[in-house]
Amino acid sequence: MTADATERLMKFETSRRAYARAKELMPGGVNSAARAFGAVGGEPLFFQRGEGAYLFDLDGQKYIDFIGSWGPLILGHAHPAVVAAVEEAARNGTSFGAPTLAENELAELIVGAVPSVEKVRLVNSGTEATMSALRLARGFTGRNLIAKFAGNYHGHVDSLLVAAGSAAATLGVPNSPGVTPGTAQDTLILTYNSTESLEKAFAEHPGQIAAVIIEPVAGNMGCTVPQAEFMQRLRELTADDGALLIFDEVMTGFRVAHGGAQSVFGVRPDLTTLGKIVGGGLPVGAFGGRADIMDHILPAGRVFQAGTLSGNPLATAAGIATLRELRRPGVYEELETLSGELERGLDQAASDAGIPHTLRRMGSMLTLFFHGEPVVDWDSASQCDTKLFAKFFWGMIERGVYLPCSQFEAMFVSLAHSAQDIQATVDAARDVLARLAAD
C-alpha cells in the first residue's frame, strides 16, 4: 500500500467504517451506482451535513462542493427559504394522496418559465418523467420506435439503458443485464451532434419513430454542448416525420437558464422532462409539453400514469421555494460570472501544467475533459484519460474540493459559491495539475 493510500485510510477512517457496514446492508454499499467511486478508485466518503457551498464528512473535514446533489442544489445546501418551506409543509402533513394548492403553484411556476410546457404532470423522479414521456409519445403517435443518442442518460428506464452514459458507462455496463432484447429492439441509437445520423434514422424508418429524446446539453458524458445546426435539423426532421421531440431537461432545466436549454437554443420541443432543481433537493420529476399531447394522459386521456407520492407537499414546497428564488433579478448573471471564472481558471491551470485538455461549459455546468481534442459526442468523450482524472479527483479531495467522481459527469456551480470559493478551487487545481504533470 502506498503512503498516500495509507494516509487516506487514516484521514477517512469514519467513512471507511461506515462504508464497510453499508456493504453488508446494501449492494455495493450504495443506493445509486453513481456514488460508488468506481471510476476513481478508493471508497466513497460519507457526509453528515451541508451548508451553503460546503459539505462536511463524517471525519469533520470541509469541502467546497461542486456536485450539489448532482445538480438540484442551485441555491446551495440547506438554503433558509427551502428549509423553512419544508418545515412548514411537514407540520401540516407529509402526504395526502389528494390534490393540494402547492401542486398548482409549482405547475404554474414551471409553465410560466419553460417555453414549450403548456401543461405538466408532477412525478417522483427524472426516471419516472422520461419513462412516462416515452409512453405518452407512443400513445399519442401510435408508433413504437424511440430514438436516443449514445452517451445521453435518461434514467434507468429499460428501453433507454442502451449505450447509456453516466454510471452505466463508467461501470462498463452500457447494456444492463435484465434489459430484454425485446425491450431494446424498439430503441434506435444515434450519434450526438451528427445530422447525418439523424437523417439516416428517419430515412430508414419513415413514419415509425414515436419520439427522439435528447439531453439538449449532455451532462452524462461530461458537459457536451450541441451544435446549432444539429439542433435545428433535429427539430425539422421530427416535425416533418410526425415524430415527437422530447428534451430531457432533468439536468438543464432552470440550470443553464431560467427557461432551460430550449430557451437558449430557441428550439421548442413537443415534450420536456424535468427534475432535480424543480424539487429543490427533494425527490421530484415532471414532464410537460403541448396541451393536446398532455391531454392524452389519464384521466384526461387513456395513457396510464399514476404515483402515490407525486406532487407531495414536501417536494412541492421545496420546489416552489427554489423556483421563487430563481426569479430574483440578476440570479443567472451571478451564476454566469462565477461559472465563467471557474472555467477560465481551470482552463489556464491545465494549460500552464501542459496537460492535454478541453473544457466545455453551458451556464453553471461544466466539465474539464482530460482529452486534447474537442468533445462533441460519446466517441470523443470516451477517449479521455480517465486514470489521470482519477488522480486529479483525489488530489482535489485532499485540498478540500469535492468534484464529481467520474470524468463523465458535470460540475455544478451554485449561488452559494463565492468568488473566494472559485479562486480557492482554481488554486487547488493549479497545484494538483502541476504535480500530476511532474510525475
Steps between C-alpha positions, in 0.01 A plus 500: 500500500636842406562774755219706340255209531597441864456868582161502325378203706594679820350832388166343406485235772138570602383494139693177448321330791162630383563367151603158632167476681309635199640221281350246742159666466478629141625378161843659455437703815311774315147585386610638164786370286616858432613529864726196502831664397540218249663732245752656739590212731495504876188514712220759503491765768203519736362844581313626802392847395507769236501876543494743211782406262656251741478136601630351826594132517471261795860575596422872526680610184358785292476508120396753238224304327459501121249215486206660680321165531572447126340828399188583704661730756541810286440710815752300703450265793234566763387829347292680768198557273489133396547371855225728632260395224558129564463541877170684458369241256600210728307649791185482289555140387750329271261346249125490441458300180268781395536833316659804669541864405877455508477274194323781315766751601796284398330420170440872438867579566608232252249595231590866541872434450546218249400612148363168373299397806128577483395227745712297743474180705703471821669167579766378744824483302668580172480132407122505551477813292684356199326163527161669505586741217601208277179312577303813421688551173421147391138533605459832322669399172400134487863416418749275678855615424694736725829662398764607752863608480805306612634653819169659600355366824129521572466305822488125550214439257538153344460613140756779547779304670665450164829682435431708809747740660552595867532215749411239239793597279730559794439149632538345155142370472335719236260214423369393838422136581126473555412711198340260253576496128131566437517818706817626336399420143266800484782742588717656228844628604615814320820706513481825695572811292474301173240620249602208279398255772164674538424505130592135460267397784200675352580382149515138615196515732251747343177537699618253764680714759278612786754736653861608511620568854812706562693680771511845334826551689644162586611464859557127529796470265636817650355839408467477121341786310305438177565679175229744390462336157450161661227627733311678223518194273375281784194721538435507124527125451276407792235753397504390134469132593233545768731375775506681835812675624566449872752716682633333812561809711518316830851641534483818290155622604538821704876430497643634173229769490169575669315352203742212457715413200205538264483870581872533419486316167160629392381146423153408623462127578162326515565357847747591775609296799614674818636407842780596739463880540118496479502298823749718683695195620204273573393208277296637211458485126267651246411467135302745293448648160231575246153490652360279223767238574478524877122455490560141389611421858250333734249620620468755216601230251581129494879484549554371853720678752463523879707543816407484869747771604494708181477869583530436873504803733869477597636478146270770367588731790873463433448544127285810538749662737787429260324622186387817679861577590605447139260774385703764683666752266864433424506137617612348173744781431662421835521131414650585160770715660599234753491219244701701248769567760522129581515407131781744425693408814490124442583539133803718579616267776496200267669699222775622732562141609524390138226240541293423187143600575185666380243679711133528413244712683137599463372733769588365843593147392845414365754221452878497480572218254843340509506477120669746269243481220148649494239288677183493288354152553546177695778371273715808563413514870601136543855586389564695821780398735285365782800385703633856503157626601495257795832640623368854454183413693689370804744787486210743520341303784825536694481876447139528614316506166229242429457428127281247317659156536505436125653666196160461338302721739458876511603738775229733630547854629245632750393841618655412835850495351699816549778652291735383776374142464563511127851638548580240766384228260714635216801525730450141613467382140817685403695322775357158418548529124856625539582201719337259254695651212824453694433134587 
